[in-house]
Amino acid sequence: MQQFRRVTIALPRDLWDSIKNTVPAGKRSGLVAQALENELRRRKRLEQFENLRQHQKIMFDKYGQLPASAADIEQMRQEHNDEQSGVR
């Protein structure tokens, strides 16, 4: 069973008037809750994206530009395997 907590928030008057005129009385809390959930998900994605960018920078600084194509990676893998098996 989901628990609810009653809170008081302050909204700009024009925003509240638009909500009152658009959303039925029994649905307003749901609208606000959904909007807050969406915003929290958006902020979490931005935080994760920034973490990824930082990690990419660390990896680039450590290893430089790596091949981006699957064919290049496969060729590097084959060369590595050849070196390991003594073919090259």
C-alpha angles and dihedrals in degrees: 000000000000116000123217132204122203113228137176119230132175118229130182109267094239091052093050091047090053091049092049092049095046109033124056116245096253094050103051098090089051091052092051092045092050092048091051092048090050092049092048091051090049092051092047090052090050090050091049091047091052090048089052091050090051091049091049090053091050091049092047091049090049101041107015124220111345125202112273102198127082090227092057091048092049090050091050090049091050092048090050092049091048091051091049093049093046096245091124 
